[in-house]
Amino acid sequence: MTEPSDRDGEGIGPALKWLLRPLVKVLIAKGITAPALYAMLKELYVQVAREFFRLDGKPPTDSRVSVLTGVHRKDVRALRQRPGLTETALDRQVTVMTTVVGRWLADPQACGPDGRPKPLPRQAKEGFSFEALVESVNTDVRPRTVLDELVRRGVVTLDEEGDSVSLRAEALLPRGADDERFHFLARNAGDHLTAAVENILTEEGPAPFLERAVFYNNLRAESVDEIEARARVLAGEALNELNKLGFARQAADGKEASRGEGERAGERFRFGVYLYREDEDATDPEDKG
């Protein structure tokens, strides 16, 4: 594997090592070896070159892909036949559950006067219900199936006697199986990294995407505990507000589109937050070299 040179951009080599370090950590922990990673990278190089480095709107030839990526032309020919990234059944399942929770937190029909999510009747001939909530998200999945899964995860509680469903405080999907955690890793970290990369590749004008962070060191653990607690409160408020705004705008844009008014409603967004902390004194500097 060739080391990046100064011609590739000053500092890209050390930056790549910082970016790949946590990924390599999880790969080793999950038994993914370096040769397996190289094989995936080779395939991705070909797919990305064909998708983003077109000429006059046409996919590049195998020869040009080989020049751009360093992948042998024979391998390019074999790799370009493979399908790109596609949505899986797991992706659809996780999306349905997270969207149900998100709408419950945002839809005025599912919230009380104080704006907090209220218990919903499981079924109702009139008025809003849990089944109506699920069907507003996806009509291909039975509401009972979604309910059983959310109960199993501890996200909602079911009052059998009153036949009502309540969203638990915090309303966050708990840590599930590896496949589900990898789903969120790919989507959340993937969009974050994409925003940062597009900002780097935009050479003129302002950076197109919001991507900011606050950093301090030389702090006691108690101080970081205080900062982290405050960050969780602020993050929850920001996520809740943008969730409500996103729901309202999606509903309005959908109505306009159904009437043939306004611009095409085909865009998406993801807003995320994170806080990472570590004891720098406990980390061997040689391990970061």
C-alpha positions in Angstrom: 0.0 0.0 0.0 1.5 3.3 -1.1 1.9 6.0 1.5 0.2 9.3 0.5 2.6 11.9 -0.7 2.7 15.7 -0.2 1.2 16.0 -3.7 -2.0 14.4 -2.4 -2.6 17.3 0.0 -0.4 18.4 2.9 -1.3 16.5 6.1 -3.6 13.9 4.5 -1.4 11.0 5.6 -1.6 11.7 9.4 -5.3 12.7 9.0 -6.1 9.3 7.4 -4.4 7.5 10.2 -6.5 9.4 12.8 -9.7 8.7 10.8 -8.9 5.0 10.3 -7.6 4.3 13.8 -11.1 3.8 15.5 -12.3 1.9 12.4 -9.3 -0.5 12.5 -10.0 -1.0 16.2 -13.5 -2.3 15.6 -12.4 -4.3 12.6 -9.8 -6.2 14.7 -12.4 -6.6 17.5 -14.8 -8.2 15.0 -12.3 -10.4 13.3 -12.0 -8.4 10.0 -8.4 -8.8 8.8 -6.3 -6.4 6.8 -6.6 -8.4 3.6 -10.4 -8.4 3.9 -10.3 -4.6 4.4 -8.1 -4.2 1.3 -10.5 -6.2 -0.8 -13.4 -4.0 0.3 -11.4 -0.9 -0.3 -10.5 -2.0 -3.8 -14.1 -2.5 -4.6 -15.1 0.8 -3.1 -12.4 2.6 -5.1 -13.9 1.3 -8.3 -17.5 2.2 -7.3 -16.6 5.7 -6.2 -14.5 6.4 -9.3 -17.4 5.3 -11.5 -20.0 7.3 -9.6 -18.2 10.6 -8.9 -15.5 11.0 -11.6 -17.6 10.9 -14.7 -16.8 12.7 -18.0 -19.7 14.5 -19.7 -22.1 12.5 -17.5 -20.8 9.2 -18.7 -19.1 6.6 -16.4 -15.3 6.5 -16.9 -13.8 3.7 -18.9 -12.1 0.8 -17.2 -8.7 2.2 -18.2 -9.5 5.6 -16.7 -10.8 4.0 -13.5 -7.5 2.0 -13.3 -5.5 5.2 -13.7 -7.6 7.1 -11.1 -7.5 4.3 -8.5 -4.4 2.2 -9.1 -6.6 -0.9 -9.4 -5.5 -3.2 -12.2 -7.8 -2.9 -15.3 -8.6 -6.7 -15.1 -9.8 -6.2 -11.5 -11.8 -3.1 -12.5 -13.7 -5.1 -15.1 -14.6 -7.7 -12.5 -15.4 -5.3 -9.7 -17.7 -3.0 -11.7 -20.2 -5.8 -12.1 -20.8 -5.9 -8.4 -23.8 -4.0 -6.9 -23.2 -0.8 -5.0 -24.6 0.1 -1.6 -28.3 -1.0 -1.3 -30.9 -0.8 1.5 -31.2 -4.1 3.4 -34.2 -5.5 5.3 -32.4 -4.5 8.5 -32.1 -0.9 7.3 -35.8 -0.8 6.6 -36.7 -2.3 10.0 -34.5 0.1 11.9 -35.8 3.1 9.8 -39.4 2.2 10.5 -38.8 2.0 14.3 -36.8 5.2 14.6 -39.3 7.1 12.4 -42.2 5.9 14.5 -40.4 7.2 17.7 -39.4 10.4 15.9 -43.0 11.2 14.8 -44.4 10.4 18.2 -42.1 13.0 19.6 -43.0 15.6 16.9 -46.6 15.0 15.7 -49.0 17.4 17.5 -51.6 14.6 17.4 -49.3 12.4 19.5 -48.3 15.1 22.0 -50.0 16.9 24.8 -50.4 20.6 25.4 -46.9 20.7 26.9 -45.5 19.3 23.7 -44.5 16.0 25.3 -45.5 12.7 23.8 -48.7 11.3 25.4 -50.0 7.8 25.8 -51.8 6.6 22.7 -54.7 4.1 22.4 -53.4 1.0 20.6 -56.4 1.2 18.3 -59.1 3.8 17.8 -62.1 4.2 15.5 -61.8 7.9 15.9 -58.8 10.1 16.8 -55.1 9.3 16.7 -53.8 5.9 17.8 -50.6 3.9 17.9 -51.7 2.0 14.8 -52.4 5.2 13.0 -48.9 6.4 13.9 -47.3 3.3 12.5 -49.4 3.3 9.3 -48.4 7.0 8.7 -44.8 5.7 8.5 -45.2 2.5 6.7 -48.2 0.5 5.6 -46.2 -2.7 4.7 -45.4 -3.5 8.3 -48.1 -4.6 10.7 -48.5 -2.2 13.7 -48.5 -5.1 16.1 -45.1 -6.2 14.8 -43.7 -2.8 15.4 -45.3 -2.6 18.9 -44.0 -6.0 20.0 -40.4 -5.0 18.9 -40.6 -1.6 20.7 -41.9 -3.3 23.8 -39.1 -5.9 23.6 -36.5 -3.1 23.4 -38.0 -1.2 26.3 -38.8 1.8 24.2 -42.6 1.7 24.9 -44.8 0.2 27.6 -48.1 -1.5 26.8 -51.0 -1.2 29.3 -52.9 -4.4 28.5 -55.9 -3.4 30.6 -56.3 0.1 29.2 -55.0 -1.1 25.7 -52.8 2.0 25.5 -49.1 2.5 24.6 -46.7 4.9 26.3 -43.4 6.1 25.0 -40.7 5.9 27.7 -38.8 8.9 28.9 -35.7 9.7 26.6 -37.3 7.5 23.9 -34.0 6.3 22.5 -33.6 2.9 20.9 -31.3 1.0 23.2 -28.1 -0.8 22.0 -29.2 -3.8 20.0 -27.3 -6.4 18.1 -24.1 -5.7 16.2 -25.8 -5.4 12.9 -28.1 -2.6 14.2 -25.2 -0.8 15.8 -23.3 -1.0 12.6 -26.3 0.5 10.8 -26.2 3.6 13.0 -22.4 3.7 12.8 -22.6 3.8 9.0 -25.3 6.3 8.7 -24.3 8.7 11.5 -20.6 8.6 11.1 -20.9 8.3 7.3 -22.9 11.5 6.9 -20.6 13.3 9.4 -17.6 12.3 7.4 -19.2 13.1 4.1 -20.0 16.6 5.3 -16.4 17.2 6.4 -15.0 15.8 3.1 -17.3 18.0 1.0 -16.2 21.0 3.0 -12.5 20.1 2.2 -13.2 19.5 -1.5 -15.1 22.9 -1.9 -12.2 25.2 -2.9 -14.2 28.4 -3.4 -16.9 30.1 -1.3 -18.0 29.1 2.2 -18.1 25.5 3.4 -21.4 24.0 2.3 -22.1 22.0 5.5 -22.2 22.7 9.2 -19.4 20.8 10.9 -18.0 22.3 14.1 -16.6 21.1 17.4 -15.4 22.5 20.8 -12.2 21.1 22.3 -10.5 21.6 25.6 -7.9 19.5 27.5 -6.1 19.7 30.8 -9.4 19.2 32.7 -10.2 17.1 35.8 -12.7 14.2 35.4 -15.2 16.0 37.5 -15.1 19.0 35.2 -15.7 16.9 32.1 -18.6 15.1 34.0 -20.2 18.5 34.4 -19.6 19.5 30.8 -20.9 16.2 29.5 -24.1 16.4 31.6 -24.7 19.9 30.2 -24.0 18.7 26.6 -26.6 16.0 26.9 -29.2 18.5 28.0 -28.4 20.9 25.1 -28.1 18.1 22.6 -31.5 16.7 23.6 -33.1 20.1 23.3 -31.6 20.7 19.8 -32.5 17.3 18.5 -36.1 17.6 19.8 -36.5 21.0 18.3 -35.2 20.0 14.9 -37.2 16.8 15.0 -40.4 18.8 15.3 -39.3 21.3 12.6 -38.4 18.4 10.3 -41.7 16.7 10.8 -43.7 20.0 10.2 -41.7 20.8 7.0 -42.0 17.3 5.7 -45.8 17.3 6.1 -46.1 20.7 4.4 -43.7 19.9 1.6 -45.6 16.6 1.0 -48.9 18.4 0.7 -47.5 20.9 -1.8 -45.9 18.1 -3.8 -49.2 16.2 -4.0 -50.9 19.3 -5.3 -48.1 19.8 -7.9 -46.9 23.0 -6.2 -43.5 24.2 -5.2 -40.1 22.5 -5.8 -39.5 18.8 -5.9 -39.4 17.4 -2.4 -36.5 14.9 -2.7 -33.9 16.1 -0.2 -32.9 14.7 3.1 -30.8 15.9 6.1 -29.2 14.4 9.2 -28.2 16.5 12.2 -26.2 14.7 14.8 -24.3 15.4 18.0 -21.4 13.6 19.8 -19.1 14.0 22.7 -15.9 12.1 23.1 -13.7 12.1 26.2 -10.5 10.3 27.2 -7.7 10.4 29.7 -4.8 11.6 27.6 -2.3 10.7 30.4 -3.4 7.0 30.2 -2.7 6.8 26.5 0.8 5.8 25.3 2.0 8.5 22.9 3.8 5.8 20.9 0.5 4.1 20.2 -0.6 7.3 18.4 2.5 7.7 16.3 
